[in-house]
């Protein structure tokens, strides 16, 4: 479009009009060429700054309302692809070999509202794994993985619906402390079903939803008792050390005093010296 507005180069090469008009047209041609170059450079920079192509490991399709659906299912992926399109709205990473989700794994996807991570080998999700998705993400599928606990820092304030079913959740004090801080819908938390528990003597049945367990039991009570006992033992140890030091200090001072007294007794007294002198004078 810019090129169409520029005058023909033939005006400069074959002048057919007065000199002022020729001079103006030639300079306008140079200005148009510079403008065209700047516009082309800005367009190229914009394309490099945003990833709009589909990932090599996935299949992409356009959505009717804008954005893309990116399918990376069953591709034997061991990590989240780094070349996902920035306009991705739905991302399917199910059926892969993911074991961990690193921090900022989806930071370049501001429009993502549905994320499927089901049927992987996830055992850990680092704090900040879903950073940048809080405003947009509405559906998160973490089912059929190997998750045992869930830290609040991992989800980072996500308020959407999360599928947490079919994970070997370990119901303990840490999970009980973390659950109230997770800003998820109640239906999402109902998917946390106990497979193992701690302490083991509280009688938690396998397959019971954790929210039912937490409503009736205090899983931190045993830890609190253990902590109290440890504190008492520590305090008793310090007290015993102080008493031992005081006893040693008193005995050491008593021993020093006794030795000093014996030393003083061993010295000749002043009263004995005149008697000895008088005896000598009498003998003389």
C-alpha positions as CSV (number, residue, x, y, z in Angstrom):
1,X,0.0,0.0,0.0
2,X,2.9,2.3,0.8
3,X,4.5,1.5,-2.5
4,X,1.3,2.4,-4.4
5,X,1.4,6.0,-3.1
6,X,5.0,6.6,-4.2
7,X,5.8,8.4,-7.5
8,X,7.4,6.5,-10.3
9,X,11.1,6.3,-10.4
10,X,11.0,7.2,-14.1
11,X,10.3,10.8,-13.0
12,X,13.8,11.0,-11.6
13,X,15.4,9.2,-14.4
14,X,13.7,11.0,-17.3
15,X,12.8,14.5,-16.3
16,X,9.9,15.9,-18.4
17,X,8.8,18.8,-16.1
18,X,10.4,21.8,-14.5
19,X,13.2,21.4,-12.0
20,X,11.3,22.2,-8.8
21,X,8.6,19.6,-9.5
22,X,11.2,17.0,-10.4
23,X,13.1,17.7,-7.2
24,X,10.0,17.3,-5.0
25,X,9.0,14.1,-6.7
26,X,12.4,12.5,-6.4
27,X,12.6,13.3,-2.7
28,X,9.1,12.0,-2.1
29,X,10.2,8.8,-3.7
30,X,13.1,8.4,-1.3
31,X,10.8,9.2,1.7
32,X,8.3,6.5,0.5
33,X,11.0,3.9,0.2
34,X,12.3,4.6,3.7
35,X,8.7,4.4,5.1
36,X,8.2,1.1,3.3
37,X,11.4,-0.3,4.8
38,X,10.5,0.8,8.3
39,X,7.0,-0.8,8.0
40,X,8.5,-4.0,6.8
41,X,11.0,-4.1,9.7
42,X,8.3,-3.5,12.3
43,X,6.2,-6.3,10.9
44,X,9.1,-8.7,11.0
45,X,10.0,-7.7,14.5
46,X,6.4,-8.3,15.6
47,X,6.4,-11.7,14.1
48,X,9.6,-12.6,15.9
49,X,8.3,-11.2,19.3
50,X,5.2,-13.4,19.3
51,X,5.1,-17.2,18.6
52,X,2.1,-17.6,16.3
53,X,3.1,-20.9,14.6
54,X,2.1,-24.4,15.9
55,X,4.5,-26.4,18.0
56,X,6.4,-29.1,16.2
57,X,5.1,-31.7,18.6
58,X,1.4,-30.8,18.4
59,X,-1.6,-30.3,16.1
60,X,-3.3,-26.9,16.0
61,X,-6.8,-25.8,14.9
62,X,-8.5,-22.4,14.8
63,X,-11.5,-21.7,17.1
64,X,-14.6,-20.0,15.7
65,X,-14.4,-17.2,18.3
66,X,-10.6,-16.7,17.9
67,X,-7.6,-18.4,19.4
68,X,-6.4,-21.9,18.9
69,X,-6.8,-25.4,20.1
70,X,-3.5,-27.1,20.6
71,X,-3.4,-30.9,20.9
72,X,-0.2,-32.6,22.1
73,X,-1.9,-35.8,23.4
74,X,-0.1,-39.1,23.4
75,X,3.1,-37.7,21.9
76,X,5.5,-39.3,24.5
77,X,6.5,-35.8,25.7
78,X,8.8,-35.7,28.7
79,X,8.4,-31.9,29.2
80,X,6.0,-29.1,28.3
81,X,6.8,-27.7,24.8
82,X,8.4,-24.3,24.7
83,X,7.1,-23.3,21.2
84,X,3.4,-23.2,22.0
85,X,1.4,-20.4,20.1
86,X,0.7,-17.3,22.2
87,X,-3.0,-17.3,21.2
88,X,-3.6,-20.9,22.6
89,X,-7.0,-21.1,24.4
90,X,-7.2,-24.9,24.9
91,X,-4.1,-27.1,25.5
92,X,-4.2,-30.9,25.7
93,X,-1.1,-32.5,27.1
94,X,-2.8,-35.7,28.3
95,X,-1.3,-39.2,27.8
96,X,2.3,-38.1,27.9
97,X,5.3,-38.8,30.1
98,X,5.4,-35.6,32.1
99,X,6.8,-36.1,35.6
100,X,7.1,-32.5,36.8
101,X,5.8,-29.0,35.8
102,X,8.5,-26.4,36.2
103,X,7.9,-22.8,37.2
104,X,6.6,-20.5,34.4
105,X,5.9,-23.5,32.2
106,X,2.8,-21.7,30.7
107,X,3.9,-18.1,31.2
108,X,3.6,-17.2,27.5
109,X,0.0,-18.3,27.2
110,X,-2.1,-15.4,28.6
111,X,-5.3,-16.5,26.8
112,X,-5.3,-20.2,28.0
113,X,-8.6,-21.1,29.7
114,X,-8.5,-25.0,29.5
115,X,-5.5,-27.2,30.3
116,X,-5.5,-31.0,30.3
117,X,-2.6,-32.7,32.0
118,X,-4.3,-35.9,32.8
119,X,-2.8,-39.4,32.3
120,X,0.8,-38.4,32.9
121,X,3.4,-39.3,35.5
122,X,3.2,-36.1,37.5
123,X,4.7,-36.4,41.0
124,X,5.7,-32.7,41.5
125,X,4.6,-29.3,40.4
126,X,7.0,-26.4,41.3
127,X,5.8,-23.2,42.9
128,X,4.8,-20.9,40.0
129,X,4.1,-23.7,37.6
130,X,0.8,-22.0,36.6
131,X,2.0,-18.4,37.0
132,X,0.3,-16.1,34.6
133,X,-2.8,-18.2,34.2
134,X,-4.8,-16.9,37.1
135,X,-7.0,-14.4,35.1
136,X,-7.8,-16.8,32.3
137,X,-7.6,-20.5,33.3
138,X,-11.0,-22.0,34.2
139,X,-10.4,-25.7,33.8
140,X,-7.4,-27.7,34.9
141,X,-7.4,-31.5,34.6
142,X,-4.7,-33.2,36.8
143,X,-6.5,-36.6,37.0
144,X,-4.7,-40.0,36.6
145,X,-1.3,-38.8,37.8
146,X,0.9,-39.6,40.8
147,X,0.4,-36.6,43.0
148,X,0.4,-37.1,46.7
149,X,0.2,-33.6,48.0
150,X,-0.7,-30.1,46.8
151,X,1.0,-26.9,47.9
152,X,-0.9,-23.6,47.7
153,X,2.1,-21.9,46.1
154,X,1.8,-24.3,43.1
155,X,-1.7,-23.3,42.0
156,X,-0.9,-19.6,42.7
157,X,-4.5,-18.5,43.4
158,X,-6.3,-20.3,40.6
159,X,-10.0,-20.1,41.0
160,X,-11.2,-22.5,38.3
161,X,-12.5,-26.0,38.3
162,X,-9.8,-28.6,38.8
163,X,-10.1,-32.4,38.3
164,X,-7.9,-33.9,41.1
165,X,-9.3,-37.5,40.9
166,X,-7.3,-40.7,40.6
167,X,-4.2,-39.5,42.4
168,X,-2.6,-41.3,45.3
169,X,-3.2,-38.5,47.8
170,X,-1.4,-38.7,51.1
171,X,-3.7,-37.2,53.8
172,X,-1.6,-35.7,56.5
173,X,-1.2,-32.5,58.4
174,X,0.5,-30.7,55.5
175,X,-2.4,-31.4,53.2
176,X,-4.9,-30.3,55.9
177,X,-3.1,-27.0,56.3
178,X,-2.8,-26.4,52.5
179,X,-6.4,-27.2,51.5
180,X,-8.1,-24.2,53.1
181,X,-5.6,-21.9,51.3
182,X,-6.4,-23.4,47.8
183,X,-8.8,-21.0,46.0
184,X,-10.6,-23.8,44.1
185,X,-14.3,-24.7,43.8
186,X,-15.5,-27.2,46.4
187,X,-16.2,-29.8,43.7
188,X,-12.5,-29.7,42.8
189,X,-11.4,-30.4,46.4
190,X,-13.9,-33.3,46.6
191,X,-11.6,-35.1,44.1
192,X,-8.9,-35.4,46.7
193,X,-9.4,-39.0,48.0
194,X,-7.1,-40.5,50.7
195,X,-4.9,-43.4,49.6
196,X,-2.5,-43.2,52.6
197,X,-2.7,-41.2,55.8
198,X,-0.5,-40.0,58.6
199,X,-0.8,-40.6,61.5
200,X,-1.8,-44.2,60.7
201,X,-3.8,-44.8,63.9
202,X,-6.5,-42.3,63.1
203,X,-8.6,-44.8,61.2
204,X,-8.9,-43.2,57.8
205,X,-10.4,-45.5,55.3
206,X,-8.9,-45.6,51.8
207,X,-11.2,-43.9,49.2
208,X,-12.7,-41.4,51.6
209,X,-12.7,-37.8,50.3
210,X,-10.2,-35.6,52.2
211,X,-12.7,-32.9,52.9
212,X,-14.8,-35.4,54.9
213,X,-11.7,-36.5,56.8
214,X,-10.6,-32.9,57.6
215,X,-14.1,-32.1,58.8
216,X,-14.0,-34.7,61.6
217,X,-10.3,-35.2,62.4
218,X,-7.3,-33.0,63.3
219,X,-4.4,-34.6,61.5
220,X,-2.0,-32.1,63.0
221,X,-2.8,-33.1,66.6
222,X,-0.2,-35.9,66.6
223,X,2.3,-33.6,65.1
224,X,1.5,-31.0,67.8
225,X,2.0,-33.6,70.5
226,X,5.3,-34.7,69.0
227,X,6.4,-31.0,68.8
228,X,5.4,-30.4,72.4
229,X,7.3,-33.4,73.6
230,X,10.3,-32.4,71.6
231,X,10.1,-28.9,73.1
232,X,9.9,-30.3,76.6
233,X,12.8,-32.6,76.0
234,X,14.8,-29.7,74.7
235,X,13.9,-27.5,77.6
236,X,14.8,-30.3,80.1
237,X,18.1,-30.7,78.4
238,X,19.0,-27.0,78.6
239,X,17.8,-27.0,82.3
240,X,20.0,-30.0,83.1
241,X,23.0,-28.3,81.4
242,X,22.5,-25.2,83.5
243,X,22.2,-27.1,86.7
244,X,25.3,-29.2,85.9
245,X,27.2,-26.0,85.2
246,X,26.1,-24.4,88.5
247,X,27.1,-27.5,90.4
248,X,30.5,-27.6,88.7
249,X,31.0,-23.9,89.3
250,X,30.2,-24.2,93.1
251,X,32.4,-27.3,93.6
252,X,35.2,-25.7,91.7
253,X,35.1,-22.5,93.8
254,X,34.9,-24.6,97.0
255,X,38.0,-26.5,95.9
256,X,39.9,-23.3,95.1
257,X,38.8,-21.8,98.5
258,X,40.0,-25.0,100.4
259,X,43.4,-24.9,98.6
260,X,43.8,-21.2,99.3
261,X,43.0,-21.8,103.0
262,X,45.5,-24.6,103.3
263,X,48.1,-22.4,101.6
264,X,47.5,-19.6,104.1
265,X,47.8,-22.0,107.0
266,X,51.1,-23.2,105.8
267,X,52.6,-19.7,106.0
268,X,54.5,-18.7,109.3
269,X,52.4,-16.4,111.4
270,X,53.6,-12.9,112.6
271,X,53.1,-13.9,116.2
272,X,55.6,-16.7,116.0
273,X,58.5,-14.4,114.9
274,X,58.9,-12.3,118.2
275,X,58.9,-15.5,120.3
276,X,61.7,-16.9,118.2
277,X,63.7,-13.7,118.5
278,X,63.3,-13.6,122.3
279,X,64.5,-17.2,122.6
280,X,67.6,-16.3,120.6
281,X,68.3,-13.3,122.8
282,X,68.0,-15.4,126.0
283,X,70.4,-18.0,124.7
284,X,72.9,-15.3,123.9
